[in-house]
């Protein structure tokens, strides 16, 4: 993802549970941490696309701030 500040961190939690789980890992990730508004793709059309005349800028907005948390267990 371009245009935004991304952050990721993870932590391992070794275990010795009788269930057979050997390892737990938690990962947290934030994409576009600063919630910067940007265009992920932008171009100036020569006309014809979307029935437009030449010169308009066509842009696709980037994703807003997005949070992910992952829990991984090894057996």
N, CA, C and O atoms as a GROMACS GRO file, in nm:
protein
  300
    1UNK      N    1   0.086  -0.117   0.000
    1UNK     CA    2   0.000   0.000   0.000
    1UNK      C    3   0.090   0.123   0.000
    1UNK      O    4   0.176   0.136   0.087
    2UNK      N    5   0.073   0.209  -0.092
    2UNK     CA    6   0.153   0.331  -0.096
    2UNK      C    7   0.073   0.446  -0.041
    2UNK      O    8  -0.050   0.446  -0.044
    3UNK      N    9   0.143   0.545   0.011
    3UNK     CA   10   0.076   0.665   0.058
    3UNK      C   11   0.045   0.667   0.206
    3UNK      O   12   0.013   0.772   0.259
    4UNK      N   13   0.054   0.555   0.274
    4UNK     CA   14   0.021   0.551   0.415
    4UNK      C   15   0.135   0.495   0.498
    4UNK      O   16   0.225   0.429   0.445
    5UNK      N   17   0.129   0.520   0.627
    5UNK     CA   18   0.227   0.469   0.722
    5UNK      C   19   0.172   0.340   0.780
    5UNK      O   20   0.061   0.340   0.834
    6UNK      N   21   0.247   0.230   0.769
    6UNK     CA   22   0.202   0.101   0.818
    6UNK      C   23   0.285   0.060   0.940
    6UNK      O   24   0.402   0.098   0.952
    7UNK      N   25   0.224  -0.018   1.030
    7UNK     CA   26   0.291  -0.063   1.151
    7UNK      C   27   0.252  -0.207   1.179
    7UNK      O   28   0.136  -0.245   1.162
    8UNK      N   29   0.349  -0.288   1.222
    8UNK     CA   30   0.322  -0.427   1.254
    8UNK      C   31   0.411  -0.470   1.370
    8UNK      O   32   0.528  -0.431   1.378
    9UNK      N   33   0.356  -0.550   1.461
    9UNK     CA   34   0.433  -0.605   1.571
    9UNK      C   35   0.378  -0.742   1.605
    9UNK      O   36   0.261  -0.771   1.579
   10UNK      N   37   0.462  -0.827   1.664
   10UNK     CA   38   0.416  -0.960   1.702
   10UNK      C   39   0.483  -1.003   1.832
   10UNK      O   40   0.588  -0.952   1.869
   11UNK      N   41   0.420  -1.098   1.899
   11UNK     CA   42   0.472  -1.152   2.024
   11UNK      C   43   0.450  -1.303   2.025
   11UNK      O   44   0.343  -1.351   1.988
   12UNK      N   45   0.553  -1.378   2.069
   12UNK     CA   46   0.544  -1.523   2.081
   12UNK      C   47   0.522  -1.559   2.227
   12UNK      O   48   0.581  -1.500   2.317
   13UNK      N   49   0.434  -1.657   2.249
   13UNK     CA   50   0.405  -1.706   2.383
   13UNK      C   51   0.426  -1.857   2.386
   13UNK      O   52   0.336  -1.933   2.352
   14UNK      N   53   0.548  -1.903   2.427
   14UNK     CA   54   0.571  -2.047   2.433
   14UNK      C   55   0.484  -2.109   2.543
   14UNK      O   56   0.467  -2.052   2.651
   15UNK      N   57   0.429  -2.225   2.514
   15UNK     CA   58   0.341  -2.292   2.610
   15UNK      C   59   0.381  -2.438   2.623
   15UNK      O   60   0.457  -2.490   2.541
   16UNK      N   61   0.331  -2.501   2.725
   16UNK     CA   62   0.353  -2.645   2.744
   16UNK      C   63   0.220  -2.709   2.786
   16UNK      O   64   0.216  -2.790   2.879
   17UNK      N   65   0.115  -2.672   2.718
   17UNK     CA   66  -0.017  -2.724   2.751
   17UNK      C   67  -0.029  -2.871   2.714
   17UNK      O   68   0.034  -2.918   2.619
   18UNK      N   69  -0.109  -2.942   2.789
   18UNK     CA   70  -0.129  -3.085   2.761
   18UNK      C   71  -0.211  -3.106   2.634
   18UNK      O   72  -0.211  -3.216   2.580
   19UNK      N   73  -0.279  -3.005   2.586
   19UNK     CA   74  -0.362  -3.016   2.466
   19UNK      C   75  -0.278  -3.038   2.340
   19UNK      O   76  -0.331  -3.076   2.236
   20UNK      N   77  -0.148  -3.014   2.350
   20UNK     CA   78  -0.063  -3.027   2.233
   20UNK      C   79  -0.027  -2.895   2.170
   20UNK      O   80   0.046  -2.894   2.071
   21UNK      N   81  -0.074  -2.784   2.222
   21UNK     CA   82  -0.037  -2.654   2.167
   21UNK      C   83   0.105  -2.622   2.214
   21UNK      O   84   0.129  -2.610   2.335
   22UNK      N   85   0.197  -2.608   2.120
   22UNK     CA   86   0.337  -2.582   2.154
   22UNK      C   87   0.370  -2.434   2.157
   22UNK      O   88   0.455  -2.390   2.234
   23UNK      N   89   0.301  -2.356   2.074
   23UNK     CA   90   0.341  -2.216   2.060
   23UNK      C   91   0.220  -2.132   2.020
   23UNK      O   92   0.139  -2.174   1.938
   24UNK      N   93   0.209  -2.014   2.078
   24UNK     CA   94   0.107  -1.916   2.040
   24UNK      C   95   0.177  -1.789   1.994
   24UNK      O   96   0.275  -1.746   2.054
   25UNK      N   97   0.126  -1.730   1.888
   25UNK     CA   98   0.183  -1.606   1.836
   25UNK      C   99   0.069  -1.510   1.807
   25UNK      O  100  -0.029  -1.546   1.744
   26UNK      N  101   0.083  -1.386   1.855
   26UNK     CA  102  -0.014  -1.280   1.829
   26UNK      C  103   0.054  -1.172   1.745
   26UNK      O  104   0.162  -1.124   1.780
   27UNK      N  105  -0.010  -1.136   1.635
   27UNK     CA  106   0.042  -1.031   1.547
   27UNK      C  107  -0.064  -0.922   1.533
   27UNK      O  108  -0.181  -0.951   1.507
   28UNK      N  109  -0.022  -0.797   1.550
   28UNK     CA  110  -0.111  -0.682   1.530
   28UNK      C  111  -0.052  -0.596   1.419
   28UNK      O  112   0.068  -0.569   1.416
   29UNK      N  113  -0.138  -0.553   1.328
   29UNK     CA  114  -0.094  -0.472   1.214
   29UNK      C  115  -0.194  -0.360   1.190
   29UNK      O  116  -0.315  -0.380   1.198
   30UNK      N  117  -0.141  -0.241   1.162
   30UNK     CA  118  -0.225  -0.127   1.127
   30UNK      C  119  -0.176  -0.073   0.993
   30UNK      O  120  -0.060  -0.035   0.980
   31UNK      N  121  -0.264  -0.070   0.895
   31UNK     CA  122  -0.233  -0.010   0.765
   31UNK      C  123  -0.287   0.132   0.762
   31UNK      O  124  -0.397   0.158   0.811
   32UNK      N  125  -0.210   0.224   0.706
   32UNK     CA  126  -0.245   0.366   0.700
   32UNK      C  127  -0.268   0.422   0.841
   32UNK      O  128  -0.374   0.478   0.871
   33UNK      N  129  -0.168   0.405   0.925
   33UNK     CA  130  -0.175   0.444   1.066
   33UNK      C  131  -0.215   0.590   1.086
   33UNK      O  132  -0.293   0.620   1.176
   34UNK      N  133  -0.164   0.680   1.005
   34UNK     CA  134  -0.194   0.822   1.018
   34UNK      C  135  -0.328   0.859   0.954
   34UNK      O  136  -0.369   0.975   0.959
   35UNK      N  137  -0.396   0.760   0.896
   35UNK     CA  138  -0.524   0.780   0.828
   35UNK      C  139  -0.515   0.889   0.720
   35UNK      O  140  -0.607   0.969   0.702
   36UNK      N  141  -0.400   0.889   0.650
   36UNK     CA  142  -0.376   0.987   0.544
   36UNK      C  143  -0.470   0.961   0.427
   36UNK      O  144  -0.486   0.847   0.385
   37UNK      N  145  -0.529   1.064   0.375
   37UNK     CA  146  -0.616   1.051   0.257
   37UNK      C  147  -0.528   1.068   0.133
   37UNK      O  148  -0.458   1.168   0.118
   38UNK      N  149  -0.534   0.971   0.047
   38UNK     CA  150  -0.450   0.972  -0.073
   38UNK      C  151  -0.521   0.896  -0.183
   38UNK      O  152  -0.617   0.823  -0.159
   39UNK      N  153  -0.473   0.914  -0.304
   39UNK     CA  154  -0.525   0.839  -0.418
   39UNK      C  155  -0.427   0.727  -0.450
   39UNK      O  156  -0.310   0.752  -0.479
   40UNK      N  157  -0.475   0.603  -0.445
   40UNK     CA  158  -0.387   0.489  -0.470
   40UNK      C  159  -0.351   0.477  -0.617
   40UNK      O  160  -0.247   0.422  -0.652
   41UNK      N  161  -0.438   0.529  -0.704
   41UNK     CA  162  -0.412   0.525  -0.847
   41UNK      C  163  -0.483   0.645  -0.909
   41UNK      O  164  -0.599   0.672  -0.878
   42UNK      N  165  -0.413   0.716  -0.996
   42UNK     CA  166  -0.471   0.836  -1.054
   42UNK      C  167  -0.411   0.859  -1.193
   42UNK      O  168  -0.291   0.839  -1.214
   43UNK      N  169  -0.494   0.901  -1.286
   43UNK     CA  170  -0.443   0.936  -1.418
   43UNK      C  171  -0.535   1.038  -1.485
   43UNK      O  172  -0.650   1.054  -1.445
   44UNK      N  173  -0.482   1.105  -1.585
   44UNK     CA  174  -0.559   1.203  -1.662
   44UNK      C  175  -0.602   1.135  -1.790
   44UNK      O  176  -0.520   1.090  -1.869
   45UNK      N  177  -0.732   1.128  -1.811
   45UNK     CA  178  -0.785   1.058  -1.927
   45UNK      C  179  -0.777   1.147  -2.052
   45UNK      O  180  -0.782   1.270  -2.044
   46UNK      N  181  -0.764   1.082  -2.165
   46UNK     CA  182  -0.763   1.155  -2.291
   46UNK      C  183  -0.903   1.165  -2.350
   46UNK      O  184  -0.922   1.216  -2.460
   47UNK      N  185  -1.000   1.116  -2.275
   47UNK     CA  186  -1.139   1.121  -2.320
   47UNK      C  187  -1.188   0.985  -2.363
   47UNK      O  188  -1.108   0.896  -2.393
   48UNK      N  189  -1.315   0.970  -2.366
   48UNK     CA  190  -1.374   0.844  -2.409
   48UNK      C  191  -1.406   0.750  -2.294
   48UNK      O  192  -1.508   0.681  -2.298
   49UNK      N  193  -1.322   0.746  -2.193
   49UNK     CA  194  -1.347   0.661  -2.077
   49UNK      C  195  -1.458   0.722  -1.993
   49UNK      O  196  -1.451   0.840  -1.959
   50UNK      N  197  -1.556   0.647  -1.958
   50UNK     CA  198  -1.672   0.693  -1.881
   50UNK      C  199  -1.746   0.807  -1.954
   50UNK      O  200  -1.805   0.894  -1.891
   51UNK      N  201  -1.741   0.804  -2.087
   51UNK     CA  202  -1.807   0.906  -2.169
   51UNK      C  203  -1.766   1.047  -2.131
   51UNK      O  204  -1.849   1.138  -2.127
   52UNK      N  205  -1.639   1.065  -2.103
   52UNK     CA  206  -1.590   1.197  -2.062
   52UNK      C  207  -1.514   1.263  -2.177
   52UNK      O  208  -1.472   1.196  -2.272
   53UNK      N  209  -1.499   1.392  -2.166
   53UNK     CA  210  -1.415   1.463  -2.262
   53UNK      C  211  -1.272   1.458  -2.211
   53UNK      O  212  -1.251   1.419  -2.096
   54UNK      N  213  -1.176   1.496  -2.290
   54UNK     CA  214  -1.036   1.488  -2.250
   54UNK      C  215  -1.002   1.577  -2.132
   54UNK      O  216  -1.053   1.688  -2.119
   55UNK      N  217  -0.914   1.527  -2.047
   55UNK     CA  218  -0.861   1.608  -1.939
   55UNK      C  219  -0.904   1.577  -1.797
   55UNK      O  220  -0.832   1.614  -1.705
   56UNK      N  221  -1.019   1.510  -1.773
   56UNK     CA  222  -1.054   1.487  -1.632
   56UNK      C  223  -0.959   1.388  -1.564
   56UNK      O  224  -0.906   1.298  -1.628
   57UNK      N  225  -0.940   1.407  -1.436
   57UNK     CA  226  -0.856   1.318  -1.357
   57UNK      C  227  -0.946   1.208  -1.300
   57UNK      O  228  -1.047   1.235  -1.237
   58UNK      N  229  -0.906   1.084  -1.323
   58UNK     CA  230  -0.978   0.971  -1.268
   58UNK      C  231  -0.889   0.912  -1.159
   58UNK      O  232  -0.773   0.880  -1.184
   59UNK      N  233  -0.944   0.898  -1.039
   59UNK     CA  234  -0.865   0.852  -0.925
   59UNK      C  235  -0.943   0.750  -0.844
   59UNK      O  236  -1.066   0.754  -0.838
   60UNK      N  237  -0.870   0.659  -0.782
   60UNK     CA  238  -0.927   0.561  -0.691
   60UNK      C  239  -0.873   0.590  -0.551
   60UNK      O  240  -0.752   0.586  -0.531
   61UNK      N  241  -0.960   0.620  -0.454
   61UNK     CA  242  -0.912   0.654  -0.320
   61UNK      C  243  -0.847   0.535  -0.251
   61UNK      O  244  -0.888   0.421  -0.271
   62UNK      N  245  -0.746   0.564  -0.169
   62UNK     CA  246  -0.679   0.461  -0.092
   62UNK      C  247  -0.764   0.417   0.027
   62UNK      O  248  -0.863   0.482   0.061
   63UNK      N  249  -0.724   0.308   0.087
   63UNK     CA  250  -0.799   0.252   0.200
   63UNK      C  251  -0.782   0.339   0.325
   63UNK      O  252  -0.676   0.397   0.346
   64UNK      N  253  -0.886   0.349   0.408
   64UNK     CA  254  -0.872   0.420   0.535
   64UNK      C  255  -0.790   0.336   0.633
   64UNK      O  256  -0.745   0.227   0.598
   65UNK      N  257  -0.771   0.385   0.755
   65UNK     CA  258  -0.698   0.310   0.857
   65UNK      C  259  -0.764   0.174   0.876
   65UNK      O  260  -0.886   0.164   0.891
   66UNK      N  261  -0.682   0.070   0.874
   66UNK     CA  262  -0.733  -0.067   0.886
   66UNK      C  263  -0.651  -0.143   0.990
   66UNK      O  264  -0.528  -0.139   0.987
   67UNK      N  265  -0.720  -0.212   1.081
   67UNK     CA  266  -0.656  -0.288   1.189
   67UNK      C  267  -0.671  -0.438   1.163
   67UNK      O  268  -0.777  -0.484   1.120
   68UNK      N  269  -0.565  -0.513   1.190
   68UNK     CA  270  -0.567  -0.659   1.180
   68UNK      C  271  -0.504  -0.716   1.306
   68UNK      O  272  -0.402  -0.665   1.354
   69UNK      N  273  -0.563  -0.821   1.361
   69UNK     CA  274  -0.503  -0.895   1.472
   69UNK      C  275  -0.513  -1.042   1.435
   69UNK      O  276  -0.619  -1.092   1.399
   70UNK      N  277  -0.399  -1.112   1.446
   70UNK     CA  278  -0.392  -1.254   1.410
   70UNK      C  279  -0.341  -1.335   1.528
   70UNK      O  280  -0.243  -1.297   1.592
   71UNK      N  281  -0.406  -1.445   1.557
   71UNK     CA  282  -0.363  -1.539   1.660
   71UNK      C  283  -0.326  -1.670   1.589
   71UNK      O  284  -0.409  -1.729   1.520
   72UNK      N  285  -0.202  -1.714   1.606
   72UNK     CA  286  -0.156  -1.836   1.542
   72UNK      C  287  -0.116  -1.936   1.649
   72UNK      O  288  -0.043  -1.903   1.742
   73UNK      N  289  -0.166  -2.058   1.637
   73UNK     CA  290  -0.132  -2.165   1.732
   73UNK      C  291  -0.064  -2.278   1.658
   73UNK      O  292  -0.109  -2.321   1.552
   74UNK      N  293   0.047  -2.327   1.715
   74UNK     CA  294   0.119  -2.443   1.658
   74UNK      C  295   0.090  -2.564   1.747
   74UNK      O  296   0.099  -2.557   1.869
   75UNK      N  297   0.056  -2.675   1.681
   75UNK     CA  298   0.025  -2.797   1.755
   75UNK      C  299   0.135  -2.898   1.743
   75UNK      O  300   0.126  -3.007   1.799
   0.00000   0.00000   0.00000
